[in-house]
Amino acid sequence: AEVGALLCHSSAIRKLSFTGSTPVGKWLMRECAFTVKRISLELGGNAPFIVFDDADLDVALAAVMSSKFRNAGQACIATNRLLVQEGVYERFAAMLTEAVSSKLVCADGFHASSTIGPLINRAAVTKLASHVADCVARGGTVTTGGQECVVLNNARTSGNDSQDKGCFFEPTVITGATTEMLPFKQETFGPLIPMISFKTEEEAIAIANDTPFGLAGYACTKDLGRAWRVSEAIDAGMVGINDGAISLEMTPFGGVKESGIGREGGIYGIEEYLEVKYVCMNL
Protein backbone atom coordinates (compact mmCIF):
# COMPACT_ATOMS: atom_id res chain seq x y z
CA ALA A 1 0.00 0.00 0.00
CA GLU A 2 2.86 2.40 0.79
CA VAL A 3 4.49 1.80 -2.60
CA GLY A 4 1.16 2.18 -4.36
CA ALA A 5 0.43 5.45 -2.61
CA LEU A 6 3.89 6.77 -3.51
CA LEU A 7 3.39 5.93 -7.19
CA CYS A 8 -0.06 7.50 -7.23
CA HIS A 9 0.84 10.69 -5.35
CA SER A 10 4.21 11.47 -6.92
CA SER A 11 4.09 14.31 -9.46
CA ALA A 12 7.22 12.85 -11.10
CA ILE A 13 5.17 9.90 -12.34
CA ARG A 14 2.85 10.95 -15.14
CA LYS A 15 1.21 7.64 -16.00
CA LEU A 16 0.15 4.51 -14.10
CA SER A 17 -0.90 1.21 -15.68
CA PHE A 18 -2.35 -1.63 -13.61
CA THR A 19 -3.63 -5.13 -14.27
CA GLY A 20 -5.44 -6.79 -11.38
CA SER A 21 -8.61 -6.80 -9.32
CA THR A 22 -11.38 -4.23 -9.59
CA PRO A 23 -11.22 -3.21 -5.88
CA VAL A 24 -7.50 -2.43 -6.16
CA GLY A 25 -8.09 -0.63 -9.48
CA LYS A 26 -10.70 1.58 -7.84
CA TRP A 27 -8.29 2.41 -5.04
CA LEU A 28 -5.55 3.34 -7.51
CA MET A 29 -7.95 5.46 -9.54
CA ARG A 30 -8.99 7.35 -6.43
CA GLU A 31 -5.41 7.91 -5.27
CA CYS A 32 -4.27 9.04 -8.73
CA ALA A 33 -6.87 11.80 -8.63
CA PHE A 34 -4.61 13.77 -6.26
CA THR A 35 -2.18 14.44 -9.11
CA VAL A 36 -4.71 14.09 -11.96
CA LYS A 37 -2.55 11.26 -13.24
CA ARG A 38 -3.27 9.46 -16.48
CA ILE A 39 -4.20 5.86 -15.73
CA SER A 40 -4.91 2.58 -17.53
CA LEU A 41 -6.75 -0.21 -15.73
CA GLU A 42 -7.26 -3.79 -16.88
CA LEU A 43 -9.46 -5.26 -14.16
CA GLY A 44 -11.79 -8.18 -13.48
CA GLY A 45 -14.24 -9.77 -15.86
CA ASN A 46 -17.32 -11.97 -15.95
CA ALA A 47 -17.33 -13.06 -19.57
CA PRO A 48 -20.53 -14.49 -21.08
CA PHE A 49 -20.37 -17.07 -23.87
CA ILE A 50 -23.57 -17.32 -25.93
CA VAL A 51 -24.27 -20.41 -28.05
CA PHE A 52 -27.19 -19.88 -30.43
CA ASP A 53 -29.18 -22.76 -31.87
CA ASP A 54 -27.89 -22.00 -35.38
CA ALA A 55 -24.26 -22.40 -34.28
CA ASP A 56 -21.89 -25.12 -35.46
CA LEU A 57 -21.79 -26.98 -32.16
CA ASP A 58 -18.38 -28.52 -32.84
CA VAL A 59 -16.94 -25.05 -33.40
CA ALA A 60 -18.76 -23.80 -30.31
CA LEU A 61 -17.41 -26.65 -28.20
CA ALA A 62 -13.82 -25.99 -29.24
CA ALA A 63 -14.24 -22.27 -28.55
CA VAL A 64 -15.78 -22.86 -25.11
CA MET A 65 -13.04 -25.30 -24.13
CA SER A 66 -10.40 -22.80 -25.22
CA SER A 67 -11.93 -19.74 -23.61
CA LYS A 68 -12.83 -21.44 -20.32
CA PHE A 69 -10.18 -23.95 -19.36
CA ARG A 70 -6.82 -22.54 -20.43
CA ASN A 71 -4.65 -21.91 -17.38
CA ALA A 72 -7.30 -23.77 -15.34
CA GLY A 73 -9.77 -20.96 -15.95
CA GLN A 74 -7.45 -18.38 -14.38
CA ALA A 75 -7.66 -15.73 -17.08
CA CYS A 76 -9.43 -12.38 -16.92
CA ILE A 77 -11.11 -13.02 -20.28
CA ALA A 78 -12.05 -16.64 -19.48
CA THR A 79 -15.69 -17.58 -19.99
CA ASN A 80 -17.49 -17.32 -16.65
CA ARG A 81 -21.10 -17.88 -17.76
CA LEU A 82 -22.28 -20.14 -20.58
CA LEU A 83 -25.60 -19.21 -22.19
CA VAL A 84 -27.05 -21.85 -24.53
CA GLN A 85 -30.27 -21.48 -26.54
CA GLU A 86 -32.91 -23.94 -25.41
CA GLY A 87 -33.12 -25.75 -28.76
CA VAL A 88 -29.57 -27.11 -28.43
CA TYR A 89 -29.12 -26.89 -24.66
CA GLU A 90 -29.35 -30.59 -23.79
CA ARG A 91 -27.21 -31.67 -26.73
CA PHE A 92 -24.51 -29.11 -26.02
CA ALA A 93 -24.52 -29.93 -22.31
CA ALA A 94 -23.83 -33.57 -23.17
CA MET A 95 -21.07 -32.61 -25.62
CA LEU A 96 -19.37 -30.31 -23.13
CA THR A 97 -19.64 -32.77 -20.26
CA GLU A 98 -18.08 -35.53 -22.35
CA ALA A 99 -15.26 -33.29 -23.57
CA VAL A 100 -14.43 -31.98 -20.11
CA SER A 101 -14.53 -35.38 -18.43
CA SER A 102 -12.49 -37.15 -21.12
CA LYS A 103 -9.94 -34.53 -22.18
CA LEU A 104 -9.11 -32.53 -19.05
CA VAL A 105 -6.90 -34.23 -16.47
CA CYS A 106 -5.71 -32.78 -13.17
CA ALA A 107 -2.12 -33.87 -12.71
CA ASP A 108 1.34 -32.71 -11.77
CA GLY A 109 2.67 -30.49 -14.54
CA PHE A 110 5.67 -32.81 -14.95
CA HIS A 111 3.33 -35.71 -15.76
CA ALA A 112 2.58 -36.38 -19.43
CA SER A 113 -1.17 -36.75 -18.79
CA SER A 114 -1.57 -33.30 -17.23
CA THR A 115 -3.95 -30.91 -19.02
CA ILE A 116 -5.22 -28.90 -16.02
CA GLY A 117 -2.84 -27.27 -13.59
CA PRO A 118 -3.36 -25.95 -10.06
CA LEU A 119 -5.12 -22.84 -8.84
CA ILE A 120 -2.93 -20.07 -7.48
CA ASN A 121 -3.53 -20.74 -3.75
CA ARG A 122 -5.82 -22.35 -1.20
CA ALA A 123 -8.09 -19.29 -1.12
CA ALA A 124 -8.82 -19.87 -4.82
CA VAL A 125 -9.76 -23.49 -4.11
CA THR A 126 -12.07 -22.39 -1.30
CA LYS A 127 -13.72 -19.78 -3.53
CA LEU A 128 -14.30 -22.30 -6.31
CA ALA A 129 -15.78 -24.82 -3.88
CA SER A 130 -18.13 -22.12 -2.56
CA HIS A 131 -19.29 -21.30 -6.09
CA VAL A 132 -20.03 -24.97 -6.79
CA ALA A 133 -21.87 -25.34 -3.48
CA ASP A 134 -23.95 -22.22 -4.16
CA CYS A 135 -24.91 -23.47 -7.63
CA VAL A 136 -25.98 -26.86 -6.26
CA ALA A 137 -27.90 -25.28 -3.38
CA ARG A 138 -29.82 -23.17 -5.90
CA GLY A 139 -30.83 -26.16 -8.01
CA GLY A 140 -27.88 -26.67 -10.34
CA THR A 141 -26.66 -30.14 -11.35
CA VAL A 142 -22.98 -31.06 -11.49
CA THR A 143 -22.55 -33.18 -14.62
CA THR A 144 -18.79 -33.64 -14.19
CA GLY A 145 -16.21 -32.57 -11.63
CA GLY A 146 -17.30 -30.51 -8.66
CA GLN A 147 -14.64 -31.39 -6.13
CA GLU A 148 -11.12 -30.59 -5.10
CA CYS A 149 -8.69 -32.88 -6.87
CA VAL A 150 -5.92 -34.43 -4.78
CA VAL A 151 -2.73 -34.55 -6.83
CA LEU A 152 0.38 -35.98 -5.22
CA ASN A 153 3.64 -34.60 -6.52
CA ASN A 154 5.45 -37.57 -8.02
CA ALA A 155 8.08 -35.53 -9.81
CA ARG A 156 9.83 -34.10 -6.76
CA THR A 157 10.57 -36.32 -3.81
CA SER A 158 12.89 -34.22 -1.65
CA GLY A 159 11.69 -33.26 1.80
CA ASN A 160 7.90 -33.26 2.12
CA ASP A 161 7.25 -32.41 -1.51
CA SER A 162 5.95 -35.90 -2.25
CA GLN A 163 3.04 -35.23 0.11
CA ASP A 164 2.16 -31.85 -1.43
CA LYS A 165 -1.45 -32.10 -2.62
CA GLY A 166 -1.32 -28.79 -4.44
CA CYS A 167 -4.34 -26.59 -5.15
CA PHE A 168 -6.15 -28.56 -7.84
CA PHE A 169 -9.88 -28.53 -8.58
CA GLU A 170 -11.70 -30.81 -10.99
CA PRO A 171 -12.91 -29.12 -14.20
CA THR A 172 -16.61 -28.69 -13.51
CA VAL A 173 -19.75 -28.32 -15.60
CA ILE A 174 -23.05 -27.32 -13.97
CA THR A 175 -26.38 -27.41 -15.79
CA GLY A 176 -29.65 -25.81 -14.73
CA ALA A 177 -27.89 -22.58 -13.78
CA THR A 178 -29.75 -19.38 -12.92
CA THR A 179 -28.69 -15.76 -12.70
CA GLU A 180 -28.97 -15.88 -8.90
CA MET A 181 -25.94 -18.16 -8.63
CA LEU A 182 -22.55 -16.80 -7.53
CA PRO A 183 -20.75 -17.24 -10.89
CA PHE A 184 -23.27 -14.84 -12.42
CA LYS A 185 -22.36 -12.21 -9.83
CA GLN A 186 -18.64 -12.82 -9.27
CA GLU A 187 -15.61 -13.77 -11.34
CA THR A 188 -14.90 -17.42 -10.48
CA PHE A 189 -11.33 -17.51 -11.84
CA GLY A 190 -11.19 -21.28 -12.01
CA PRO A 191 -12.30 -24.35 -14.01
CA LEU A 192 -16.05 -24.06 -13.37
CA ILE A 193 -18.60 -23.39 -16.11
CA PRO A 194 -22.32 -22.97 -15.30
CA MET A 195 -24.81 -23.41 -18.17
CA ILE A 196 -27.98 -21.34 -18.37
CA SER A 197 -30.73 -21.74 -20.98
CA PHE A 198 -32.31 -18.87 -22.92
CA LYS A 199 -35.09 -18.54 -25.49
CA THR A 200 -34.44 -15.41 -27.55
CA GLU A 201 -31.51 -13.29 -28.69
CA GLU A 202 -32.83 -10.39 -26.64
CA GLU A 203 -32.95 -12.53 -23.49
CA ALA A 204 -29.39 -13.71 -24.07
CA ILE A 205 -28.11 -10.13 -24.39
CA ALA A 206 -29.96 -9.09 -21.23
CA ILE A 207 -28.36 -11.95 -19.26
CA ALA A 208 -24.93 -11.31 -20.76
CA ASN A 209 -25.01 -7.62 -19.80
CA ASP A 210 -26.44 -8.17 -16.31
CA THR A 211 -23.08 -7.58 -14.62
CA PRO A 212 -21.01 -4.57 -13.56
CA PHE A 213 -18.11 -6.01 -15.57
CA GLY A 214 -17.42 -5.74 -19.29
CA LEU A 215 -14.05 -7.11 -20.28
CA ALA A 216 -14.81 -9.85 -22.83
CA GLY A 217 -17.75 -11.68 -24.35
CA TYR A 218 -18.22 -14.52 -26.82
CA ALA A 219 -20.90 -15.86 -29.13
CA CYS A 220 -21.30 -18.66 -31.66
CA THR A 221 -23.65 -18.35 -34.63
CA LYS A 222 -23.66 -18.97 -38.38
CA ASP A 223 -25.85 -15.91 -38.99
CA LEU A 224 -23.65 -12.96 -39.99
CA GLY A 225 -26.37 -10.44 -39.22
CA ARG A 226 -26.78 -11.87 -35.75
CA ALA A 227 -23.01 -11.88 -35.29
CA TRP A 228 -22.88 -8.12 -35.91
CA ARG A 229 -25.95 -7.40 -33.74
CA VAL A 230 -24.63 -9.42 -30.82
CA SER A 231 -21.12 -8.00 -31.14
CA GLU A 232 -22.50 -4.49 -30.84
CA ALA A 233 -25.00 -5.35 -28.11
CA ILE A 234 -22.66 -7.16 -25.71
CA ASP A 235 -21.35 -4.62 -23.21
CA ALA A 236 -17.67 -5.57 -23.36
CA GLY A 237 -14.42 -4.16 -24.65
CA MET A 238 -13.66 -7.35 -26.62
CA VAL A 239 -15.98 -9.83 -28.36
CA GLY A 240 -15.12 -13.14 -30.00
CA ILE A 241 -17.45 -14.65 -32.60
CA ASN A 242 -17.01 -18.39 -33.20
CA ASP A 243 -13.60 -18.12 -31.53
CA GLY A 244 -12.46 -18.54 -27.95
CA ALA A 245 -8.91 -17.20 -28.33
CA ILE A 246 -9.26 -13.47 -28.94
CA SER A 247 -6.13 -11.99 -27.38
CA LEU A 248 -3.40 -10.96 -29.84
CA GLU A 249 -0.48 -8.58 -29.38
CA MET A 250 -1.57 -6.36 -32.28
CA THR A 251 -5.17 -5.91 -31.10
CA PRO A 252 -6.59 -3.58 -28.41
CA PHE A 253 -7.07 -5.32 -25.06
CA GLY A 254 -9.28 -3.78 -22.39
CA GLY A 255 -12.75 -3.47 -21.00
CA VAL A 256 -15.65 -1.19 -20.14
CA LYS A 257 -17.69 -0.56 -17.01
CA GLU A 258 -15.89 -1.90 -13.91
CA SER A 259 -13.48 -3.95 -16.02
CA GLY A 260 -11.28 -0.91 -16.48
CA ILE A 261 -10.33 1.99 -18.71
CA GLY A 262 -7.81 2.34 -21.49
CA ARG A 263 -6.31 -0.29 -23.78
CA GLU A 264 -3.20 -2.42 -24.06
CA GLY A 265 -1.83 -3.80 -27.32
CA GLY A 266 -1.49 -2.46 -30.85
CA ILE A 267 -1.39 1.25 -31.65
CA TYR A 268 -4.07 1.88 -29.04
CA GLY A 269 -1.80 0.61 -26.29
CA ILE A 270 0.98 2.98 -27.38
CA GLU A 271 -1.43 5.90 -27.44
CA GLU A 272 -2.17 5.35 -23.75
CA TYR A 273 1.38 6.57 -23.06
CA LEU A 274 1.26 9.62 -25.35
CA GLU A 275 -0.16 13.11 -24.91
CA VAL A 276 -1.58 15.20 -27.75
CA LYS A 277 0.11 18.59 -27.96
CA TYR A 278 -1.10 21.40 -30.19
CA VAL A 279 1.42 24.01 -31.37
CA CYS A 280 0.44 27.17 -33.28
CA MET A 281 3.53 28.89 -34.72
CA ASN A 282 3.62 32.13 -36.68
CA LEU A 283 7.02 32.61 -38.36
PyMOL commands that set and color helices and strands:
alter all, ss='L'
color gray80, all
select helices_A, chain A and resi 2-9+22-35+57-73+89-103+122-137+161-163+182-184+201-208+224-233+266-271
alter helices_A, ss='H'
color red, helices_A
select strands_A, chain A and resi 15-19+38-42+47-51+79-85+141-144+148-149+168-169+172-175+192-198+213-214+216-220+238-241+256-257+260-261
alter strands_A, ss='S'
color yellow, strands_A
deselect
rebuild
show_as cartoon
